[in-house]
Amino acid sequence: MKKKLLIKDVANMAGVSTATISRFLNGKYQSMSESTREKIASTIASLGYQPNNIARSLRSQESKTIAVIMADIFNPYSMDVLRGIEEYCSQEGYKIFICDAKNSGARERNYIEEMVNRGVDGFILNTTGENDLFIKGISLEHPVVLIGRKIKNSNINSVAADNAQGVTLALEHLLNTDCRRVTYLTPTPGNVSPRIERVESFEHFAALSAYSHIAFECITFDVIDREHVITALETLTASSTKNHTLITGNGLLSLHVVQGAKALNKRIPEDFSLIGFDETEWSEILKNPLTVVAQPTYDIGCTAAKKIITTLRKENESHEARITLLPFSLIVRETA
């Protein structure tokens, strides 16, 4: 029978004391260097160590608070997700702390540490993708649910939209049109799972024989602002026809493309068609309302809140999936 790992085994492997491991598991990082935290989190992940419940039982009484840390709170996606989280938590008697990481891994880590010190019961994270090992370590002693994003090689619960299905909706719609060229505009994927999944799905479809009559290309942006998008749009539309469709990877890119088209005196859909990922408040009030692949953002928030509260109440069903994928919907309007 496989020997159960003990805290001293983790300490020996990480080259630190058992007291240091104990402080890490209880979220007491104040006197611990970043390199030590990374080493411990990496060791715990590689060993698959799961602590017993003694330390958890010694924690202070439930605070009825949940920390919600968003990578970018002003992204159109975030606001509706937060509404779902807040409304579900409120009806179940929980309060939430909302934190904006501003797409900074350092800010995200600081917020997590601060919320641990405040004694929150758990975390809902729309992670920046820069603290995977750290979050794995936190999840060993604090319930964590990821929203919109996943962490590889972890058992952390997550709720997200089915990105492969979303790309399928957009491209199958184009298959029924006279589209001959598709350009996918996306933030640089980095370690952000939905961006990676969408690019991979896009490239998969580009290789299918059913789409052999369509030219595919993917353009990534390290910086998403009006100037960079207009520069790319100017090049893309120099030889563009109405048979050319742009697909934008998020609401901010959609907005900059619409603004850029106006600046360049290009008309949508006359000069090129446009499909945007994510519904926004302004999508349907444009002169030519925007065709979008819409995430069930409110439902993602509600589902994540339900997952973490169920965990806190120890009501988890053994058959419950670790990863919950919710479907996109295609809203066909005038731009494609």
C-alpha positions in Angstrom: 0.0 0.0 0.0 1.3 3.5 -0.9 2.7 5.3 2.1 0.7 8.5 3.0 2.8 11.6 2.5 3.4 13.6 5.7 4.2 17.3 6.1 7.8 16.3 6.9 8.2 14.6 3.6 7.2 17.8 1.8 9.6 19.8 4.1 12.5 17.5 3.3 11.8 17.6 -0.5 11.5 21.4 -0.5 14.5 21.9 1.8 12.7 23.8 4.5 11.4 23.2 8.0 8.0 21.6 8.8 7.1 24.9 10.5 7.6 26.7 7.2 5.4 24.3 5.4 2.8 24.7 8.1 2.9 28.5 7.8 2.5 28.2 4.0 -0.5 25.9 4.3 -2.1 28.3 6.7 -1.5 31.4 4.5 1.1 33.0 6.8 3.5 34.3 4.2 4.7 37.6 5.8 8.2 36.3 6.7 8.5 34.0 3.7 10.4 35.0 0.6 8.8 34.6 -2.8 11.4 32.0 -3.9 10.6 29.9 -0.8 6.8 30.1 -1.5 7.4 29.1 -5.2 9.6 26.2 -4.1 7.0 24.9 -1.6 4.1 25.3 -4.1 6.1 23.5 -6.8 7.0 20.7 -4.4 3.4 20.2 -3.2 2.2 20.1 -6.8 4.8 17.6 -7.9 4.2 15.3 -4.9 0.4 15.6 -5.1 0.4 16.2 -1.4 -3.0 16.7 0.3 -2.9 17.9 3.9 -5.3 16.4 6.5 -8.2 18.5 7.8 -6.7 19.2 11.2 -5.3 22.6 10.3 -8.5 23.5 8.5 -10.6 22.6 11.5 -8.4 24.9 13.7 -9.1 27.9 11.5 -11.3 30.6 13.0 -15.0 30.5 12.7 -16.5 30.9 9.2 -16.5 34.5 8.2 -19.3 34.2 5.5 -17.0 36.2 3.1 -15.6 35.2 -0.2 -12.8 37.0 -2.1 -13.4 37.6 -5.8 -10.3 38.6 -7.7 -10.7 39.5 -11.3 -7.8 39.9 -13.8 -9.4 43.0 -15.2 -12.6 44.2 -13.6 -13.3 46.7 -16.4 -13.4 44.1 -19.1 -17.0 43.8 -20.3 -16.9 40.1 -19.5 -16.1 40.8 -15.8 -19.1 43.0 -14.9 -21.8 40.5 -15.8 -19.8 37.6 -14.1 -19.6 39.7 -11.0 -23.3 40.4 -11.0 -24.0 36.6 -11.1 -21.5 36.0 -8.2 -22.9 38.8 -6.1 -26.5 37.9 -6.5 -26.0 34.2 -5.7 -23.7 34.9 -2.8 -26.1 37.5 -1.4 -29.1 35.2 -1.5 -27.1 32.5 0.3 -25.9 34.9 3.0 -22.3 35.5 1.9 -20.6 38.8 1.3 -17.9 39.3 -1.3 -14.7 41.3 -1.5 -14.1 42.4 -5.1 -10.5 43.0 -6.1 -9.1 44.2 -9.5 -5.7 42.7 -10.4 -5.4 45.1 -13.4 -3.8 42.2 -15.3 -0.9 42.2 -12.9 0.4 39.0 -11.4 2.0 40.9 -8.5 -1.3 42.6 -7.7 -3.1 39.3 -7.9 -0.7 37.6 -5.5 -0.9 40.6 -3.0 -4.6 40.5 -3.0 -4.7 36.7 -2.4 -2.3 37.2 0.6 -4.3 40.1 1.9 -7.6 38.1 1.7 -6.0 35.1 3.4 -5.0 37.4 6.3 -8.5 38.9 6.4 -9.8 35.3 7.0 -12.1 34.9 4.0 -13.7 31.5 3.6 -12.7 31.0 0.0 -11.7 32.5 -3.3 -13.2 32.9 -6.8 -10.4 33.8 -9.2 -10.3 35.1 -12.8 -6.6 34.6 -12.7 -4.0 36.6 -14.7 -2.2 33.3 -15.5 1.0 34.4 -13.7 0.5 32.7 -10.3 -0.4 29.1 -11.1 1.9 27.4 -8.6 1.0 29.9 -5.9 -2.7 29.4 -6.5 -2.2 25.6 -6.4 -0.6 26.0 -3.0 -3.5 28.2 -1.7 -6.1 25.7 -2.9 -4.8 23.1 -0.6 -6.1 24.9 2.4 -8.6 27.3 1.0 -11.5 26.5 -1.3 -10.8 28.0 -4.8 -13.0 28.2 -7.9 -11.6 29.6 -11.1 -13.8 31.4 -13.5 -13.1 31.7 -17.2 -9.7 30.2 -16.9 -8.1 26.9 -15.9 -4.7 25.9 -14.4 -3.0 22.9 -15.9 -2.3 19.8 -13.8 -4.4 20.9 -10.9 -7.6 19.7 -9.2 -9.0 23.2 -8.7 -12.6 23.6 -9.7 -13.3 25.9 -12.6 -16.3 27.3 -14.5 -15.8 28.6 -18.0 -17.4 28.9 -21.4 -16.7 26.1 -23.9 -14.2 28.0 -26.1 -13.9 25.2 -28.8 -17.7 25.3 -29.1 -17.7 29.1 -29.4 -15.1 29.1 -32.2 -17.2 26.4 -33.9 -20.3 28.6 -33.8 -18.5 31.5 -35.5 -16.8 29.5 -38.2 -19.8 27.3 -39.1 -21.8 30.5 -39.5 -19.2 31.7 -42.0 -19.2 28.4 -43.8 -22.7 29.3 -44.9 -21.7 32.6 -46.4 -19.4 33.7 -49.3 -16.5 34.3 -46.9 -13.1 33.5 -48.4 -10.7 35.0 -45.8 -10.9 35.0 -42.0 -8.6 36.9 -39.6 -8.7 36.2 -35.9 -7.5 39.1 -33.7 -6.6 38.1 -30.2 -4.6 39.3 -27.2 -1.3 37.4 -27.0 -2.3 34.1 -25.4 0.5 33.8 -22.9 -0.7 31.5 -20.1 -4.3 32.5 -20.3 -6.3 29.3 -21.0 -9.3 30.7 -23.0 -7.0 32.6 -25.4 -4.9 29.4 -25.9 -8.0 27.3 -26.5 -9.6 29.7 -29.0 -6.4 29.9 -31.0 -6.0 26.2 -31.0 -9.6 25.7 -32.1 -9.1 28.3 -34.9 -6.0 26.5 -36.1 -7.8 23.2 -36.0 -10.6 24.5 -38.3 -8.1 26.0 -40.6 -6.7 22.6 -41.3 -10.1 21.0 -42.1 -10.9 20.1 -45.7 -14.4 21.7 -45.4 -12.7 25.1 -44.9 -10.0 24.6 -47.6 -11.6 27.4 -49.7 -11.0 29.9 -46.9 -7.7 31.6 -46.0 -7.0 31.7 -42.3 -4.7 34.0 -40.3 -4.2 34.9 -36.7 -2.9 38.2 -35.4 -1.9 38.7 -31.8 -1.6 41.9 -29.8 0.8 42.4 -26.9 -0.9 45.8 -26.3 -4.6 46.3 -27.1 -5.3 50.0 -27.8 -6.8 52.1 -30.5 -3.5 52.9 -32.2 -2.2 49.3 -32.4 -5.6 48.0 -33.7 -5.9 50.8 -36.3 -2.4 50.0 -37.6 -3.2 46.4 -38.0 -6.6 47.2 -39.5 -5.0 49.5 -42.1 -2.8 46.7 -43.3 -5.5 44.0 -43.2 -8.0 46.1 -45.2 -5.6 47.4 -47.9 -6.6 44.4 -50.0 -9.8 43.4 -48.2 -13.1 42.7 -49.8 -16.6 41.9 -48.4 -15.5 38.3 -48.5 -13.1 39.0 -45.6 -14.3 38.5 -42.0 -12.5 39.6 -38.9 -13.2 37.7 -35.6 -12.2 39.6 -32.5 -11.2 37.7 -29.3 -12.8 40.0 -26.8 -15.1 43.0 -26.4 -12.3 45.5 -26.2 -10.8 44.4 -29.5 -14.3 44.6 -31.0 -14.7 48.1 -29.9 -11.3 49.2 -31.3 -12.0 47.5 -34.6 -15.3 49.4 -34.9 -13.5 52.7 -34.0 -10.7 51.9 -36.3 -13.0 51.2 -39.2 -14.6 54.6 -38.7 -11.1 56.3 -38.6 -10.1 54.6 -41.8 -13.4 55.3 -43.6 -14.2 51.6 -43.8 -17.7 50.3 -43.6 -18.8 47.2 -41.8 -20.0 44.8 -43.3 -19.5 46.4 -46.8 -15.7 46.5 -46.6 -15.2 43.6 -44.2 -17.5 41.5 -42.0 -17.0 41.3 -38.2 -17.8 38.8 -35.5 -16.9 39.6 -31.9 -16.4 37.3 -28.9 -18.5 38.5 -26.0 -21.7 40.5 -25.9 -21.4 44.1 -24.8 -23.9 46.8 -23.9 -23.1 48.7 -27.1 -23.1 45.7 -29.5 -26.7 46.1 -30.6 -26.9 49.9 -30.7 -24.3 50.4 -33.4 -25.4 51.7 -36.7 -24.9 48.1 -37.9 -25.4 46.0 -34.8 -22.6 43.6 -34.1 -22.8 39.8 -34.6 -21.3 38.2 -31.5 -20.5 34.9 -30.0 -21.8 35.5 -26.5 -20.7 33.9 -23.3 -23.2 33.1 -20.6 -21.4 35.4 -18.3 -24.1 35.8 -15.6 -24.5 32.0 -15.5 -20.7 31.6 -15.2 -20.8 33.8 -12.1 -23.8 32.1 -10.5 -22.3 28.6 -11.2 -18.9 29.6 -9.7 -20.6 31.0 -6.6 -22.7 27.9 -6.2 -19.6 25.7 -6.5 -17.7 27.4 -3.8 -20.6 27.7 -1.4 -21.4 24.1 -1.9 -17.7 23.3 -1.1 -17.8 25.5 2.0 -20.9 23.7 3.2 -19.4 20.4 2.4 -22.3 19.5 0.2 -20.2 18.4 -2.8 -21.5 15.5 -4.8 -18.8 12.9 -5.6 -19.9 12.8 -9.2 -19.7 16.6 -9.7 -17.3 17.6 -12.5 -14.2 19.5 -11.6 -14.5 21.6 -14.8 -17.9 23.0 -15.8 -18.1 24.2 -19.3 -21.1 26.3 -20.3 -22.1 26.9 -24.0 -21.7 30.1 -26.1 -24.6 31.4 -28.2 -24.3 33.0 -31.6 -26.3 36.3 -31.9 -26.5 37.0 -35.6 -26.9 40.7 -36.4 -25.8 42.9 -39.3 -22.0 42.8 -39.3 -21.7 39.1 -40.5 
